[in-house]
């Protein structure tokens, strides 16, 4: 019913009618009808549009009043990206699911085939979705919307190649033996050792477990820091880098850590 919960809407109508016609001048009866009416109105406003995904046959996790599915972000317990990663990892059997950021509908897509289709065939329909940017305030964000984003694909491809190059160099420097990626975000990096190191034996094992999320996050930071601050960082290889500590404090969502570091 216009985005509001149907049951709550009907209850508001009944309570308002009773408040108007069935109090019989009694203050007690007035409060009996008025208090539930106010609570129901607040509940209806807090759950506005939360039934949108379900009404279209798309699963949506239980949402909090008003804030939707980002309660942990609003209460500074979780960073936004980590919040959606948690939602993404929780519902592994679904191809996609619907969420809300306050009253903004957000579709979380998990199916790689759908992601590919959205990024290629249906690209023009999704380039201007997501957070709102004012181009006069943030010209950099506005410059990539919506048609100019296609021109970034070569840049993305070059960035991916640079990331793989740094991983290979790290493998060579640390003698990490590459193994297959797993689905938890941790990955084992493999490396063909130089032929000159045969003295250690053909069956020597140099495998070690590396955190893929830290590597990708570090590389992303190293790419952004020079553009944003004009400084060089080494977050990918040094967890004690000043920018690494600042990012760690930010992701903890602690005001004390943010200002301290």
N, C-alpha and C positions, 0 to 999 in steps of 0.2 A: 504494500500500500504506500506508493510514492517513496519507496526506500525505507520506510519505517517497519519495525516488527509488527506483523498483523495482529498478534494477540495483544501486544501492548497498546496498539492503536484502538482496538475495540474496547479494552479495559478503560482507557482514558475517556472514551465516549460515554460508557456506562456510568463511570464514577462522576463525570461532569454533570450528566443528566440527574443522577441521584442527589448530587450536591445542590442542584438548582431546585429540585421539586420535592425531595423527601427528607429534608432536615426538620421540617415542621417548627422552625424557629428555635430548635434546640442546639445549644453550643456544642454539646457532647456529640450529637449526630453530625454536626458540621465538621468537627475535627476527625471523626471516624471516616468520613468520606474525603476530606481535604488532604490528610496526610498520605494515604495511599495514592491519591491522584498526583500529588507532587512527586512522590517516589517513582511512579509509573512514567510520568513525563520525563524525568531525568534519565530513567532507564531507556526510554524510547529514543531520546536524543543521543545517549551514549552508544547505542547499538545501531544508529542510523546507517543504512546501506550495508551492514555486516552480513545480510543474507543474500547479497548480490551474486556471489560465486555459487552458493548452494542452489539458488534458483535456476542456475544455468547448468547444473549437473557437475560442477567442479568442486572438488573437496576443498574445504577451508578449515584450518584448525580453529579451536575456540579463541575468540578475541577478547581483549580487555575493553572495558567501557572507554569510549572516546578515543583512546590512543591506538586501538586495534592490536596489531601484533608486535609493536615496538615498545612495549612497556619497559623492558630491560634497558633500552636505549634512553628513554626519557628519564629514567631513575638513575642514570649514570652507572649502571651495573654491567653494561656491555656496549661495545662499539657497534655501529650500524652494520658494517660488513660482516662482523662475527655473528651478529644476531641472525642475519639471513643465511649465513653458512650453517648455523645450528638448525634452522628450519629446514634447510636443504638436506642436511645429513639425517634428520629425524625421519623423514618420510621417503625412504629409499625405494619403496615399491610403487611410487606414483610418478607418472610422466610429467605432471605439472600440478600446481595447487595455487589457490588464491589467497592473498593476504591483504591487509589494509595498513597503511601508514596514516593514522588519524582517519580521515575520510577519503584518502587517496587509494584507489584500487591498484594492487600490485600483483602481477602474475609471476610466480616463480616457476621457471621451466627447468626440468631436469633431464629431459630426453635429448641426447645429442643430435638426433636426426631433426627434431623440431628446432633446436638452436641453430643448426646449419641452415635450415629453410628460412628462419627468421632473419638471419644475417645475410643471406644471399637472395633468395627469391622474393621474400617479403620485406626486404630491407627498407624500402621507401616508406613503409607503414609504421616503422618503429624508431626512426632516427630522431624524432622529436618527442619521444616518450620519456617519462622519468621526472626528475626534479626540474622545477622551473628556474630559468636563468633570465635575468634582465640584461640584454646585450649592452645597454648604455652603462651599466654598472660593471659587468663582467664581460668585456668584449672577447676575451680568449675563449670562454665557454660558448658565447653566442656565435663565434666564428665557425664552429664545427657543426652547426645545426642548419638545415638538415642535409642539404645536398653536398656540402663540402666534406662531409665525413667519409664519403667514398674515396676521396683523395688520400685519406690516411692509411688505407690498406697497405700500400707499399712500405710506409713507415713502420706499420705494425709488423710486417714480414721481416724487415731489416732488424727490428728490435728483437724479434724471436731468434733470429740467426745470431745476433750478438750475445744473447743470453746463453745459447747453446755453446758458443765459443768460450765464454767465461767458465761454463761448467766443465768443458773439456780441459781447459787450462788448470782448473782447480783439481781435476782428477789426476793430471800429470804431476802436479806439484805435491799432492798428498798421497799418491799411489792408491787411489780408491778404485776398486774393481766394480764395474757396472753390472747391476742385476736388473730384473724387470721391475717396472713401476707397480706399486700396489695401490689399493683404492682408499687408503686412509690419509693420503696427503704426504706420507713419508715415502721416500724413494731411495733405492740403492743405486748408486752411480757406478757405472762400469767403465773400465779403462783397459785398453790393450797396453801392457807394459812394454817398455822398449826392449828390443832384442838384446841390448847390451846387458840386461839385468838377469841373464840366464843363470848366473852363479847362485841365485837364491833358490833355484829349482823350479821345475815346471808346475808343480802342484802347490806352490806357496799360495796362501790365501790372504789377500789384503782387503777383504771386504769390510765395509763399515756402513752403518745406517745414517743417512742424512735426512734432515727434515725439509721436504720439498717446499712447504709453505714459507719457511724462513728464507730459503734461497730465492724464491720468486719475490717475496716481500722486500728482501734486501736489494735485489736487482732493481725493482720498481723505485725504491727510495733513491738509489744511486742515479737513476735516470731523471728523477724529479728535482733533487736537491740542486744540481748545477743550474737548471732552468729557473728555479724559484729564488735561489739565494746567491747564485754566482759562485758557489763554493764546491769543492770536490769532497765527496764522502766515500766511505768504504764499508757501508752497512752490510753488504752481502758477505764479506769475508771477515769482518771484525764486529762482534756483538757488543764491544765496548766503545765503538765509535760514538761520538757525542750525539749524532743524529739518531743512531740506533737506540740509545738510552732515552732520548726525547720521544721517539715513536713508541717505545715500550711503555713509557709513562702514560702516553696518550691512550693507548689501547687498554690500559688498566682502568681508564675512566675514573681516576682518582684526582680530585682537584689539588690535593697536596702534592702528588707526584708530578702533575703537569707543571705547577708553578715552581716546584723545587728543582726539576731537571730541565 
